[in-house]
């Protein structure tokens, strides 16, 4: 009986030691996982992309060359909610042509007019040539009305769509379109400070131009120095050794 009792005690002790070792191992694994989680950088919660606002709320905006007028509608909708009294969207096509080209145009135009309220008749203009804006009273203000001036002008689709087989003719036609537009719109732009983004771009271009000029000057100086090194002593100015 004594031997059998000692065997049971030995077995119980072995089981206790095994359980103790298992608990110790589990605790060590848990501590290792916790330490690893502390070292691992936490994934940052992605920030919501800011809404792009192409125009300030007090800008008077002229849209030229609209297609289905979806961009105009986007400006009137939230979050932009641009005042319709400070917006004019134009197209070279007539309203009938726009609706025939774009199946979604009738619904878009209807929502634009609904959002424009009292400005429904003055927020859209059709048959407007971007190269002859002086002919459109909605752009200029018309005779007997206060002249209209625009702080921002957006040209949606500056392409004539001539479809010439000669690529050079297509290029020239589009260049002429842009030239006519720039000359035509100039008298109807507001005067004021250059926007910050444009001022920064202008400064960058000036800096690059200055660096290029310095580089050219250094190259010329190096070239002159190399020529002088080839001139033998006592040779007349401008002579070079063959």
Buried (B, 14 or more C-beta within 10 A) or exposed (E): EEEEEEEEEEEEEEEEEEEEEEEEEEEEEEEEEEEEEEEEEEEEEEEEEEEEEEBEEEBBBBBBBBBBBEBBBEBBEEEBEBBBEBBBBBBBBEBEBBBEEBEEBEEBBEBBBEBBEEBBEEBBBBEBBBBEBEEBEBBBEEEEEEEBBBBBBBBBEEEBEEEEEEEEEBEEBBEEBBEBBEEBBEEBBEEEEEEEEEEEEEEEEEEEEEEEEEEEEEEEEEEEEEEEEEBEEEEEEEEEEE
